[in-house]
Amino acid sequence: MTTPACVIGASGYTGGELLRLLAMHPHVEVVLATSREYAGKPISYVHFNLRGFYRNLRFSQLSLDEVTDKCEVVFLAVPHGVSLEIVPKLYETGLRILDLSADFRLKNPEDYKRWYGREHPYPDLLEKAVYGLPELHRDEIRGARLVAVPGCNATAGIFAAAPVVREKLVDLDHLVIDVKVGSSEAGSKPNPGDHHPERENAIRPYSASGHRHVAEVEQELSRLAGRPVRVAFVPHAVSAIRGALATLHAWLVEGVDEARVWRAYAAMYGRERFVRIVRSGLLRYPDPKYVIGTNFVDVGFAVEKRIGRMAGFAAIDNLVRGAAGQAIQSMNIMMGWDEATGLYYPPLKPA
């Protein structure tokens, strides 16, 4: 018997990834896929890659009564701010909710004033929401009814930095993370800067004076460190379609060597099914090319002994591990299933 699920906002890139991954999930059946723009159209009208799947499903207008009546699990792939109108009503019904917007990621309501320019109207739900990065919050996710799925830039940045921050192997007052990310991060509705002719061949920093995702990074790294941590964070738009690579630049505490850094990464990730530590082979460092289409995170690091600096790396597919795959991994945990269900398969090569 399968669990009925709904994808709200199913016509965008993230919604399409949810539909793609859930199409092969053995325990889930998508019974509703909403879209204001394409209501009444077949799923494959928008998501050409899903031809032959979802033959009996069409996009529909959102009806919360219908969602409540038909579904047990709800994924929200909607713009920031829209979830605030939907999640509180669904939460009252007891449904399990996975929100892929930023509306419930930050625990401190004051952070929404600073980073999103508005008061958060539901601070009580911020307390109940669990930040949906399973490798850090697995036990909390298991009992959650509302999971706030992390942003893709934040996910990559946290994975790159978490081991050395947790073990306090680096100067926690001087952390720098840059992220290179593909164009699909911008969504399926292009603006002039993300239009293909403008984006192709570009390597362009954006939000360089303070990207919103840094609030998530600081929140999670501060929790790991047991003290406030501040991070300089700059994303870069590159001409790839998919993929994100985060690079942490940090300065080692005196007496910390490469072997100690290695032990920190191994201790944190050595038993994680979706985290692969890259240390040898033809490519010594993570590259998003080799995780495309999957929920894997490839991590690694390098130590520059001459100046006591380290670089930590994390490569993800921004639409899978940075969005839809991470949401499904959290759903699996919430439902008591093996968390790799429907997600554990090797990446393509070449891609």
N, C-alpha and C positions, 0 to 999 in steps of 0.2 A: 504494500500500500504506500503510495507516494504522498508527500506533504504538498498541499497547494500553496503556491507562491504568487506574488504580484510584483511587477516591476513598474514603479511610477516614474514617468519620464524615460520611456523605453526607446525613444527614437534617436537619441544622441549617441555619441561614441561609447560612453560608459554604459548606458542602457543596452546598447548592442552587445557589448562584451559580457554583460550579465546574461543576456539571452543566449549568447554563444556557449558560454560555460555551463549554464543550467540545462541546456538542451541535452547534454550527455550525463547529467547528474542522476545517479540511480535512485535517489530518494526524494526527488523534487519534480513537481510538474508546474510549469508556469501556466496559470489559468487566466491571468489578466496582465495586459501590457498597455499602459496608458500613454497617450500622446494627444495634446490639444490640436496640433497641426495636422496629424495624419490619422485622426480617428476614422475608423471604417476601412482603412487600407490594410492589405495583408502585411505581415511582418517583413516579408522579402521585398516589398515595395521600397523600403528604405535600406534594409540590411540585406544587400544582394548576396552576401556570403552565406545567408541562412536559407537560401532556396532549398526546398525539400524538407526543411524543418518547420515546425509550427504550422502545418497545413491547415489546421482548423482554428487558428488563432488570428485575430485581427486587432489592430490598435483600437483602443476605446477611450472615450472621455473619462476623466476621473470621477468616480462616485465613491465617496468614503463608505457609504452604506454597502455598496457592492463589494468593496475590498474587505470590509469586516465580515460580510456574510460568506464570502467564498475562500478567504485566504487565512493561513496560519502564520506565514512569514511575508514581510513586506520589505522590499528594497526601494529606497528613494534615490534616484539619480537625477535630481533636480537642482537648479541654481541655488546659490546661497541666499537665504532669506525666505525661500518658498517652503522649506521644511518647517520653519517656525509656524506656518499656518496649518500644517498637516499633522506633524508628529504628536502634539499634545492630544489631539482628538483620537488618534489611533492608539496612543499609549493607554488611554482609559479603557480600551476594549480588551487589553491583555494580549494583543498580538505581539509577536517578536519583530522588532524593527531594526533595520540596518540602514542608517542614513549616511549617504556618501557626500553630503554637503559639509560645510564647516560649521553649521549652526549649533552643534552640540559637542564639538571637539575640545573646547577650552573649559577648564574647570572653574576658573575665576571669572565671574561676570564682568569685573572691571576690564578684563582683557578685550572684551567685545567693544567697549567704548574706545579703547586705544586703537585696535586694529581694524575694526569694522565700522566705527563711527556711529554706533547705536547702543542703546541700553538693551540688554538681553531680557526679554519679557518672561522667561521661565527659568529662573535660577534654581528652582527645585528640581527641574529635569536635568540641568547640568550636573547636579549632584548624583543623580541616578544613572546618567549615561556613562558608559565605559568606553574608553579610548581603544579603538579596535585594532591594536597591533598585537597579535596573539603571542609573539615571543616575549612580550613584556607584561601582558595582562591576561594570560590564558585563564587563570583561576577566576578572575572577575567576569570575564566574558561568559564563562560556563553558567553563571547564574543571572546573566543580564537579560533584560527585556528590550533595552535600547543600546545599540552599539553605534558609536560615532566613528565611521571609517576614516582613517587618516588621509591627509593629502599626499600626493605622489612625491613632491619635493621634500616634504617633511619625512615621509617614510624612508627615502634614500638617505637623507641626512642623519636621521636617528640611527639607522643601521651602521653607518660608517663610524659614528662617534661613540656609540653606547658602551662597547667593551672597555675602552681606556678611560672614559668618564666614570663608569661604575667603579673601577679599581683605582681611580684618582692617580693615574699614571702620567697625566699631562697637566699643564697650567690651566686651571679651569677658568681663569680670568681672561684668557686670550685664546679663544676658539674661533676659527674661521671655516666656514663651509661654503663651497660653491657647487652649484648643480648645473649640469648641461642636460637639457630636456628637449624632446622632440615636439613637433607641431601639434600632435593630437592632444597635448595637454590643454591647448586653447579651446578645445571643443569643436563641434561640427558647424558652428556659425561663425565664419571668419570675420575679423575686423581688418582694417587696412594693413596693419602690421603683421598679421598672420596669414594674409592672402598668399597663396603659393608663390607667385612670382617675387613677392617681397621677402618671403621667408627662406626660399631656396638659396643655398650657398651662404647663408647668414650665420654668424656667430655673434649674437647680440645680447649683452646684459640687459636685464629689465628689473624694475622695482629694486634698484641697487641701493637705495637709501633705506630700505626696510621692507622686505616681502612678508606678507601676512603669515605664510607658513612657518616663519621663524618662531612665532608664538607657540606653535605645537612642539617644535624642536626644543625650545627652552623649557617648556613645561615638562617634557618627558626626561630630558637630561638632568634637570634640577631634581626630579624625583629620584633618579638613579644615584646622583651624587650626594643627596641628602642635604643640599644647600643650593641657594640660587646660582644659576649659571646663565651667562649672557653669551650670545653667539652672533658674530657677524656673518651674514647670510646673503649671498648673491646668486640668483639663478641666471642662466644664459639660454637663450633660444638658439637652437642649432637646426640644421636642415634635415635631420632625421625625422621620420614620421612617428616612430615609437621609441621608447627607451629613455631612461634617466640615469645619469652617473653623478653621484655625489662624491666630492673630495673634501675631507677634513684636513685642515692644516693646524697642527698643534705642536706645542713645545714640551718635550719630555721633562718630567721632574728629575732632578739630579739623582743619578744612580740607577735609573731605569734604562735597560738595554733592549735590544731587539727580541731576545728570548722572552723577556717579561711581557712585552707587548703580544707576542705570539700566544703565550699562555692565556692572556686575557681574552683574546678572540676565540681560542679553542674552548675555554671554560664557558663562554656565553653561547657559542653557536655550534659547538662540536656535535651536539645531539639533536639539533634542529633539522627537521626533514626538508624544509624549504630554504635553508641557508647553506650555501656552499662556500667554503673558504678556499680562495685561489692563491696558491703559493708556488706552483711549479708548472711545467709544461711549456709549450711554445709561446703561450701568452701568460705572463706572470701576474698580471693585474686584471681585475674585473672589467668587462666590456659589455654594455647592454645588448650588443648584437647576439650574444649567446644566452640570453634569457627571454628573447622576444616571444610573446605568445604564452608565457608561462607565469607561474606564481613564485618562481625562484628568486632569491636574492643572492647575488655573488658578491662576497666581501673580500677584502684584502688590505694590505698596508705596505708601506715602505718606511724605513728609518734612514734619515740623513745624519750619520754620526758626527760629521764635521761641525754642525751647528746645533745638534740636539733636537732636531725637528723630526716629526713623523707626519706622514700623509696616510689617512685611512680612506678606503674606497668602498662604495656600495653601488651596484648596478642592478636596476630593475626594469621591467616593462611597466611604464607609467599607467597603462590602462588595466593591467592585470594585477600585479602586486601593488601597484599604486592606487588601485580602485576596486574593480569588480572581483578579482581573485581574492584579494584580502577580505572583502566583504563575505564571500562564500566560505573562506576558511573560518571566519568568525561564526557564520551561521552553523557550520558543521559542529563547532564546539558548543554553541548554544543548544543544539538539538541532541547532543550526546553521541554524535557520529564520529568516526575517525576523521580528524581534521583535514586529512589529505584527500578525502572522497571527492571525486570529480575533478581534481586538480593536479594529480601527480602523474606527469608525463614529461618526457624529455623535450628540450627545445629543438627547433629546427637548425640544421646546418647543411649547406649555407642558407643564409636568410637575407 
